[in-house]
Amino acid sequence: MSLSEFAVVASEAGGEGHSPWPYVVGGVVLLIFLLLLAGLLAFAGGREHS
């Protein structure tokens, strides 16, 4: 399936009333971002910039 076909299928599937999937995807992306930020602070937070 090409990218344009996937876009058409996704746009047709999204038109059926209220769907919770955008919130689920957004929550997962936010969780991944926060975990990466916590890892960055845990491993690089104590270093001095001299």
N, CA, C and O atoms as a GROMACS GRO file, in nm:
protein
  200
    1MET      N    1   0.086  -0.118   0.000
    1MET     CA    2   0.000   0.000   0.000
    1MET      C    3   0.090   0.124   0.000
    1MET      O    4   0.180   0.137   0.083
    2SER      N    5   0.065   0.211  -0.093
    2SER     CA    6   0.147   0.332  -0.101
    2SER      C    7   0.099   0.434   0.002
    2SER      O    8  -0.005   0.418   0.065
    3LEU      N    9   0.178   0.539   0.016
    3LEU     CA   10   0.148   0.641   0.117
    3LEU      C   11   0.018   0.715   0.083
    3LEU      O   12  -0.060   0.748   0.172
    4SER      N   13  -0.005   0.740  -0.046
    4SER     CA   14  -0.128   0.811  -0.083
    4SER      C   15  -0.252   0.725  -0.059
    4SER      O   16  -0.356   0.776  -0.019
    5GLU      N   17  -0.241   0.593  -0.083
    5GLU     CA   18  -0.354   0.504  -0.055
    5GLU      C   19  -0.381   0.498   0.094
    5GLU      O   20  -0.497   0.496   0.137
    6PHE      N   21  -0.275   0.495   0.173
    6PHE     CA   22  -0.291   0.492   0.318
    6PHE      C   23  -0.359   0.619   0.367
    6PHE      O   24  -0.442   0.613   0.458
    7ALA      N   25  -0.324   0.735   0.308
    7ALA     CA   26  -0.386   0.862   0.348
    7ALA      C   27  -0.535   0.861   0.315
    7ALA      O   28  -0.615   0.912   0.394
    8VAL      N   29  -0.572   0.805   0.201
    8VAL     CA   30  -0.714   0.799   0.164
    8VAL      C   31  -0.790   0.708   0.259
    8VAL      O   32  -0.899   0.743   0.304
    9VAL      N   33  -0.734   0.593   0.290
    9VAL     CA   34  -0.800   0.499   0.382
    9VAL      C   35  -0.813   0.561   0.521
    9VAL      O   36  -0.917   0.546   0.586
   10ALA      N   37  -0.709   0.629   0.567
   10ALA     CA   38  -0.713   0.691   0.699
   10ALA      C   39  -0.815   0.803   0.705
   10ALA      O   40  -0.884   0.819   0.805
   11SER      N   41  -0.826   0.882   0.598
   11SER     CA   42  -0.921   0.993   0.600
   11SER      C   43  -1.065   0.941   0.592
   11SER      O   44  -1.155   1.001   0.651
   12GLU      N   45  -1.087   0.832   0.521
   12GLU     CA   46  -1.222   0.775   0.515
   12GLU      C   47  -1.260   0.712   0.647
   12GLU      O   48  -1.376   0.720   0.688
   13ALA      N   49  -1.166   0.649   0.714
   13ALA     CA   50  -1.195   0.584   0.842
   13ALA      C   51  -1.218   0.687   0.952
   13ALA      O   52  -1.287   0.658   1.049
   14GLY      N   53  -1.161   0.804   0.938
   14GLY     CA   54  -1.174   0.904   1.043
   14GLY      C   55  -1.304   0.979   1.042
   14GLY      O   56  -1.332   1.055   1.135
   15GLY      N   57  -1.386   0.961   0.942
   15GLY     CA   58  -1.509   1.036   0.933
   15GLY      C   59  -1.629   0.973   0.999
   15GLY      O   60  -1.741   1.021   0.982
   16GLU      N   61  -1.608   0.867   1.074
   16GLU     CA   62  -1.721   0.794   1.134
   16GLU      C   63  -1.740   0.832   1.280
   16GLU      O   64  -1.701   0.757   1.369
   17GLY      N   65  -1.799   0.946   1.305
   17GLY     CA   66  -1.831   0.986   1.442
   17GLY      C   67  -1.708   1.015   1.526
   17GLY      O   68  -1.603   1.054   1.474
   18HIS      N   69  -1.722   0.994   1.656
   18HIS     CA   70  -1.614   1.024   1.750
   18HIS      C   71  -1.526   0.901   1.767
   18HIS      O   72  -1.576   0.791   1.793
   19SER      N   73  -1.396   0.919   1.752
   19SER     CA   74  -1.302   0.810   1.768
   19SER      C   75  -1.199   0.847   1.875
   19SER      O   76  -1.146   0.959   1.873
   20PRO      N   77  -1.170   0.756   1.968
   20PRO     CA   78  -1.071   0.788   2.072
   20PRO      C   79  -0.926   0.770   2.027
   20PRO      O   80  -0.835   0.806   2.101
   21TRP      N   81  -0.903   0.716   1.908
   21TRP     CA   82  -0.766   0.683   1.866
   21TRP      C   83  -0.673   0.803   1.858
   21TRP      O   84  -0.556   0.788   1.895
   22PRO      N   85  -0.715   0.920   1.812
   22PRO     CA   86  -0.620   1.033   1.814
   22PRO      C   87  -0.570   1.066   1.954
   22PRO      O   88  -0.455   1.105   1.970
   23TYR      N   89  -0.656   1.052   2.054
   23TYR     CA   90  -0.616   1.078   2.192
   23TYR      C   91  -0.521   0.970   2.243
   23TYR      O   92  -0.428   0.998   2.319
   24VAL      N   93  -0.544   0.846   2.202
   24VAL     CA   94  -0.456   0.736   2.242
   24VAL      C   95  -0.318   0.755   2.182
   24VAL      O   96  -0.218   0.742   2.251
   25VAL      N   97  -0.312   0.786   2.053
   25VAL     CA   98  -0.184   0.808   1.986
   25VAL      C   99  -0.112   0.928   2.047
   25VAL      O  100   0.008   0.923   2.072
   26GLY      N  101  -0.185   1.035   2.071
   26GLY     CA  102  -0.125   1.153   2.133
   26GLY      C  103  -0.073   1.124   2.273
   26GLY      O  104   0.034   1.173   2.310
   27GLY      N  105  -0.147   1.046   2.350
   27GLY     CA  106  -0.102   1.011   2.484
   27GLY      C  107   0.023   0.925   2.482
   27GLY      O  108   0.112   0.943   2.565
   28VAL      N  109   0.030   0.832   2.387
   28VAL     CA  110   0.149   0.747   2.377
   28VAL      C  111   0.270   0.829   2.336
   28VAL      O  112   0.379   0.810   2.391
   29VAL      N  113   0.252   0.919   2.241
   29VAL     CA  114   0.364   1.005   2.198
   29VAL      C  115   0.409   1.095   2.312
   29VAL      O  116   0.529   1.114   2.332
   30LEU      N  117   0.315   1.150   2.388
   30LEU     CA  118   0.350   1.233   2.503
   30LEU      C  119   0.424   1.152   2.609
   30LEU      O  120   0.520   1.201   2.668
   31LEU      N  121   0.379   1.029   2.633
   31LEU     CA  122   0.446   0.944   2.731
   31LEU      C  123   0.589   0.912   2.688
   31LEU      O  124   0.681   0.915   2.770
   32ILE      N  125   0.608   0.881   2.560
   32ILE     CA  126   0.743   0.854   2.510
   32ILE      C  127   0.831   0.977   2.526
   32ILE      O  128   0.946   0.967   2.567
   33PHE      N  129   0.777   1.094   2.492
   33PHE     CA  130   0.853   1.218   2.506
   33PHE      C  131   0.893   1.242   2.651
   33PHE      O  132   1.007   1.279   2.679
   34LEU      N  133   0.800   1.221   2.744
   34LEU     CA  134   0.830   1.244   2.885
   34LEU      C  135   0.933   1.144   2.937
   34LEU      O  136   1.017   1.179   3.020
   35LEU      N  137   0.926   1.019   2.890
   35LEU     CA  138   1.025   0.920   2.931
   35LEU      C  139   1.164   0.957   2.878
   35LEU      O  140   1.263   0.943   2.950
   36LEU      N  141   1.172   1.003   2.755
   36LEU     CA  142   1.300   1.046   2.700
   36LEU      C  143   1.353   1.167   2.775
   36LEU      O  144   1.474   1.176   2.800
   37LEU      N  145   1.266   1.260   2.811
   37LEU     CA  146   1.308   1.377   2.887
   37LEU      C  147   1.357   1.338   3.026
   37LEU      O  148   1.457   1.392   3.074
   38ALA      N  149   1.289   1.245   3.090
   38ALA     CA  150   1.332   1.198   3.222
   38ALA      C  151   1.467   1.127   3.213
   38ALA      O  152   1.551   1.144   3.301
   39GLY      N  153   1.487   1.049   3.107
   39GLY     CA  154   1.616   0.984   3.089
   39GLY      C  155   1.727   1.083   3.064
   39GLY      O  156   1.838   1.066   3.114
   40LEU      N  157   1.699   1.186   2.989
   40LEU     CA  158   1.798   1.290   2.965
   40LEU      C  159   1.836   1.360   3.094
   40LEU      O  160   1.955   1.385   3.119
   41LEU      N  161   1.739   1.393   3.176
   41LEU     CA  162   1.767   1.460   3.302
   41LEU      C  163   1.837   1.367   3.400
   41LEU      O  164   1.921   1.411   3.478
   42ALA      N  165   1.804   1.238   3.396
   42ALA     CA  166   1.865   1.143   3.489
   42ALA      C  167   2.012   1.121   3.456
   42ALA      O  168   2.094   1.112   3.547
   43PHE      N  169   2.048   1.114   3.330
   43PHE     CA  170   2.183   1.080   3.292
   43PHE      C  171   2.270   1.201   3.265
   43PHE      O  172   2.393   1.191   3.272
   44ALA      N  173   2.212   1.315   3.233
   44ALA     CA  174   2.292   1.433   3.199
   44ALA      C  175   2.261   1.553   3.289
   44ALA      O  176   2.315   1.661   3.268
   45GLY      N  177   2.176   1.534   3.387
   45GLY     CA  178   2.135   1.647   3.469
   45GLY      C  179   2.241   1.696   3.565
   45GLY      O  180   2.241   1.814   3.602
   46GLY      N  181   2.334   1.608   3.607
   46GLY     CA  182   2.431   1.648   3.706
   46GLY      C  183   2.563   1.699   3.651
   46GLY      O  184   2.654   1.729   3.728
   47ARG      N  185   2.574   1.709   3.521
   47ARG     CA  186   2.700   1.752   3.461
   47ARG      C  187   2.710   1.904   3.458
   47ARG      O  188   2.613   1.974   3.429
   48GLU      N  189   2.829   1.951   3.488
   48GLU     CA  190   2.852   2.096   3.483
   48GLU      C  191   2.898   2.135   3.345
   48GLU      O  192   2.965   2.057   3.276
   49HIS      N  193   2.864   2.254   3.305
   49HIS     CA  194   2.906   2.307   3.175
   49HIS      C  195   3.014   2.410   3.198
   49HIS      O  196   2.986   2.528   3.219
   50SER      N  197   3.139   2.364   3.196
   50SER     CA  198   3.249   2.456   3.221
   50SER      C  199   3.332   2.478   3.095
   50SER      O  200   3.430   2.553   3.098
   0.00000   0.00000   0.00000
